[in-house]
Structures are given as C-alpha cells and as structure tokens.
Amino acid sequence: MTGEESTTRATVHVTGVVQGVGFRPFVYRTAVARDLTGTVKNLGDAGVEVVLEGTEADVEDFLTELREDPPPLSRVDSVEVERSAPEGVETFEIVRSAEASGGSGTIPPDTGMCDNCLADMRDPDSRYYGYWATSCVDCGPRYTVIRGLPYDRPRTSMDEFPMCEDCREEYEDPADRRYHAQTIACPQCGPSLSLVDPEGEVLADESDAEAIEAAADRLRAGEQVAIKGIGGSHLACDATDPEAVETLRERTGRPTKPFALMAPDPETIESFAAVSDDEREALDTVRRPIVLLEQSGTDEEQVDWLDAVSPGLHTVGVMLPYSGLHHRLFDHVDGPLVMTSANLPGRPMATTEDAILARLGDVIDAALVHDREIVARCDDSVVRFSGGERRFIRRSRGWVPEELPLPGGAPDRPVLGVGAEFDATVAVTQDDVVVPSQFVGDVDNPSTVAFLRETIDHLTDLTGVQPRTVACDMHPEFLTTEVAEDYAGDGVIGPMRVQHHHAHAASLLAERGRDRAVVVTADGTGYGPDGSIWGGEVLDAWLEGYDRVGGLDTFHLPGGTAAVEKPARILAGLLDDEDRIDDLLVDRGAVDSTDAAATVRQQLDQGVNAPETTSAGRTLDAVSALLDVCTERGYEGEPAMRLEAAAADGTPLDYDVPFATRDGDRVVDVKTLVGDADRLADEHSVADVAATVQDALARGLADLAIAAAEDRGIDAVGFSGGVAYNDAITRSIRGAVEDAGLEFLGHDRVPPGDGGIAYGQAVVASVRQ
C-alpha cells in the first residue's frame, strides 16, 4: 500500500467448512499478496477470525476472493465484517489456536490431486516431478489415513514416513500451500510403489516409474491388475477390450453388473458418452465422483465394448483420474480403463497387499501396490444428474465425513443410526449436525457385519461421540438390527426402530430443511408395520412420524426371495390368465415346466410363502420380465435398471392410470396396469410399453401425492427411495408436482436409496427423544 492512501481495519468472522481444509494458509497468502497486515486464527466451532489492515480497495479485493474463490475443500457460509481504526500492525501472521501441533479438530474428506500438485508432478524442474503421492492442503488422502484427532501427521498413517528437510521447510512455511499439509511427501521421504504377481513375487520395484510402466504394459496386454489407491483398491483392465472385460467378469463372479470406468480426460469420455455442463463440472471437481452418463457410442466396435462394460444399460459410470498414481498410469495408457472396487461379491474392498493377494489372487495377473496404510477403506462416490439436479447413488470418497443438517438442534442423547441392509452406511449425531460414514455396502454376511462395526468404531472415535441412543430398521431379520441390539444397553437406549420409508422421508425433510411434506417413497423392499413388504408409498411425513395416505395396491410375491431373483414369478400375482401365467413362467425361465408353474399359482391360492407387497421396484421388475428385458436378477436393481434402459428409446403411449381403493385410501391399481402392459405389448414396441409403464407409475403416485398435499394444506411433495434414481420417473413426478403449483423436494446431499437410511434414522431418533 502507498503512504498516500488511508488505511482501514477489518475484523472478519467466517463460518462454514473452514478448518482442516487449508483455510488459514489461504488467508495468509491472499492477504500477503495484497500487502495487508493482520492475523488469522481458528475459533473452534465458531469458525475463523481474520483481522486485516490495509487500504479499503485491498481489503475489499481480499473479501471478494474470500467469498468467491475460497480453498476447494472449504465452504463459506457467512462472512461478517466489522470496521474499526487501524492499530498499526506491521505483519500478517497465522495465530496458533488451541489445537495441538497445529492440527485440526475437523475431519476432511479424501479428494483428488489438485491442479497445482498435478503441475508439480509434471514439471521436470520440480522436486515432485513424476511423484505420484504428492499432495497439499487442497488435496489428497485425509479421512482414509486419519487414526485420531486432532488431525496432524502423528495421528495419520503418514507417521511412518518422516519428513525430509525440504518437506519440513515447506510444511513450516505459512506462505507455502503445503503449510501444515499432513500428507506432504516427496520421492525422498514418501510412500513408494511396487508391482507384484499373485504370489507376492516382486515384478518391478526399482523405481515408482518402472512399477507404473510395467503395470500399464500388462493392462495394454489385456491382463487384470489390482491397483491400491488412496482410500481403497481397484480391479483394472482395458475397458475397450471385451475379452479382458469378460475375463474380469468370470473371475469375479459378476456376470452382468456394470463396471465403472476411468478415462484420462473429458474428451475421451465425450467420445462414448453424452456429457452435460453439470456433469462435466462434477467430473472435473477435485472430489472426483463416478458420474453416471448416457452412452453415445454409435460405431459397432464402440457399442460392443460399452455393452461388455455395462450390459443391457443405456448408461455408463465414468470418473476422471483422482490420484497421482492414476495420472501417471494414463501417461502410458490411452484409456479408458475398467476401475471397479477390488472385492469379490459380498466382501468388503481389499485395502492391503496381503488382502489383495489372499482374496483376489485368482482374479488378478498383477498388483500395483504402495506401502502407505489405508486406515479406513472408502469406496468411490457415484452421482447421477436428473433434470440438472445431482443425485447421490453412493456418497463416500470426496464427501465423507462432511456433516449434514440435524433439524431441531442437538439431541439430549447422541444418536447412532446403523442403516438398513443394502447399500448401508452409518451415521452419528454430533451436537447439532449428523456425521455420516462412508459406503459400507450390503450387510448380509459376517465380513460385512465386521466392516460395519469397524466403521462405527472409527467414526465414533474420530468424532468423539459416545452414542446414547441407537436406531435401526424395523426389519427383524436384518443383520444391522442385530448390531443395533448389541449396542443397546449399558446406558444406550434402544434399539429405536424406524420404519424404512419413514427414514427415507425423514432424510429428505432434514436435508431440505422442511418440517413436513407429502413424500413419495418408492423402492424395492421396506418392512411395513403391518408385517408386509412396503415399497410404493405416499406418506404425509414429518420428522417424528407419518401417515400412509396412498401408494401402490397390494400384490403377492410367490416364492418370496425366489420372486426377487426370478421376477417372472411376480407376474403370477399380477395377471389373471392362468394359461398366460404358465406360459410366461416357463418362457421367462422362472420355472422349468408347466407343472412347476402350476405350483407357483398354488402358492398364491393357498397363501404359502407368498408375502404381500406394495413394492414399486418389484412392479418394475415384473414388467421387465413380462417384456423379456431381464428375466433373472444378477445384481440389486438389475431388472428395473434394464427396463429403464429399454424405455429410454420409447415414447409413453396415451394411457389412463388405473386406480383402486385399499382400506379407504386411493391407490394405483398395479394389477390392471401390468395386465394392460401385457396387452399393449401385442401391438407396440417393448420400448414404448416400458416407457408407458414407468410414466403411468410416476403419474399415478404423483396424482395421489398432490391430492393428499392439497387436502392437508401441505405445499411440498418429495420423492425418495431407490426408484428415485430412475431419471424418467423422477422427471415425470417433478413435472406433475410443479404443474400443480407445489414445491418439489428431491435429494441433493443424501442418496435417495438406502445409503440415506442411517441419516434418516438418526434424525427420527433425535426428535423422538
């Protein structure tokens, strides 16, 4: 500043996500660059305080950058400025707060390598040239390497790599972006790589570059390579080689489940998928999720490899490189590569060299591993956009453990929600927020139960929360319910059982800051308080409770689980023509003879192993089998997902939604709908009939929800549950709600599927205390 200009003093109070994300070094660099003097310090839960002295123009310039371009991992919620007379401060300093060793009491998420670190890795004159594990305060592993708080190096798995003199100098320089970057590392002092075969014999470890290049050679040759990353491990192969992809399917026992891809750059992605502006922004963000995109391949060769990667679907999940190791790998591979979680079905992802070799030795041809411990495994996040709005399919790496809102303030007793069975997460309340865990997966065997318990212990240790209430699903046979029962007692209330669809609705209300709304909750399975299987519900929902005001009419699932696996069985409970039922059961492979088909019908007639349901997911599955789109479920949601893919090429027919009455409530008559679909298929394409069924379900549920909202004086209608991932159904419900002049509520920060159940459980249990 010049001596001619008068100075001002500004005391700035910043709230939001401003600790543990490089915020103070950012403030320091931004202030010094403008010749401002003063201080910056953490205020604990109260945010950050910045004192500035300088010209009015420089202070305003600083505030503009603070509001508009803060560090990538931060979130500025409020900036309050008080003016006063200058006190003649001559320097700018970072003032130590009460934190030990400059560490932080917040838990940052893992993120991809930032542009500055990537530039360092690419710069031949940088001491980080070619080094895959460099990071700074703006990027790199965080949550997955933290053992305890406060967040500083001795409490992370980086404590095994003492800093060299050069790294120590940068770490202690407040003008450097690696100032107090707890994962700072370079080739002289950081983690290193090696390539090993399935028996653990070293194939390449003379240098990191040699190991990376050798792994790339094997990928180009069509081999299967496990790659240990920053929060977990992937199984990788050449995505454009159908033979390599088929080998991976055979070895992992995943015959039809779609594989995620990693591509070197957005231009490569755009060669086989349509990318909107919102989707491209999501791909490019430092959080680096998998983004579900619509395929756009047209030439025969491209269609072949896309179908091998994502069989029977019109979408493909893609991400960009997020670790230095990925970037270095793509120096030698044109891409794209399959990058799917390194686990066998039903098992947690392998995170150590020993686990990779022990569990996946028969799957891989080699493993590219490093010697930094992964403290907490964390799968990739997955998002999809619908009408320009983001939906989490899986909220994990890049976001966890960022906090979510807790309506009503801090509960008297901290709550632990343990989730449902599929796509499980856990969540704990911490003061007036909820801290969710990473994706755990399907908790249906001892190994995933162990992972769930490990996740609970890690999350409660890091947050310092000792739950005094435990909440779970109402389903008596869920293994998560058993876990909740084990936690109850010794001063812990519970388990508090929260109805599945109420948890869905509560998660949406809490996320959107609403006390009450009519919420369509549509999914595959949720245990109803009447003992039946719910799944197509219209609820008048508030945080403490709900009224069931409509939904889909009841039908039966002959064979129970067998009907889920062979969805043509469901048709026996939805169609009236016995000969037609028998033909479909045999033709669609649900049974092997007409005698067996007759047995299925007898199950229904006698009410033996034929549970009642209102499931929207099972309805879509049944139509998928009816139209011969998918007759056997290979993974959760496959028949409905394939039906959506088939419908993407169709146009809904002019069709009046059939309604019925159940216990005095108006409901969608799914039996008539499916019967009509069977008749329409005689004259119309599979695509058009599939589109018609989806549209009819959406319009029917929306009509019921709108009517309930208007009758009860409620101004908003929401949509939650796994069916909310269906883009066409979501668009239709949203359009109907907005056309009725009501506010549509959809998820943005929480998965609409079962990954959001733990959050909903924690919210409900908090307000019920």
Buried (B, 14 or more C-beta within 10 A) or exposed (E): BEEEEEBBBBBBBBBBBBBBBBBBBBBBBBBBEBEBBBBBBBBEEEBBBBBBBBBEEBBBBBBEBBEEEBBBBBEBEEBEBEEEEBEEBEEBBBEEBEBBEBBBBBBBBBBBBBEBBBEBBBEEEBBBBBBBBBBBBBBBBBBBBBBBBBBBBEBBBBBEBEBBEEBEEBBEEBEBBBBBBBBBBBBEBBBBBBBBBBEBEEBBBEBBBBBBBBBBBBBBEBBBBBBBBBBBBBBBBBBBBBEBBEBBBEBBEBEBBBBBBBBBEBEBBBEBBEBEEBBBEBBEBBBBBBBBBBBBBEEEEBEEBBBBBBBBBBBBBBBBBBBBBBBBBBEBBEBBBBBBBBBBEEBBBBBBBEBBBEBBBEBBBBBBBBBBBBBBBBBBBBBBBBEEBBBBBBBBBBBBBBBBBBBBEEBEBBBBBBBBBBBBBBBBBBBBBBBBBBBBBBBBEEBBBEBBBBBBEBBBEBBEBEBBBBBBBBBEEBBBBBBBBEBBEEEBBBBBBBBBBBBBBBBBBBBBEBEBBBBBBBBBBBBBEEEBBBBBBBBBBBBEBBBBBBBBBBBBBBBBEBBBBBBBBBBBBBBEEEEEBBEBBBEBEBBEEEEEBBBBBEBBEEEEBBBBBBBBBBBBBBBBBBBBBBBBBBEBBBBBBBBBBBBBEBEBBEBEBBBBEBEEBBBBBBBBBBBBBBEBBEEBBBBBBBBBBBBBBBBBBBBBBBBBBBEEEBEBBBBBBBBBBBBBBBBBBBBBBEEBEBBBBBBBBBBBBBBBBBBBBBBBBBBBE
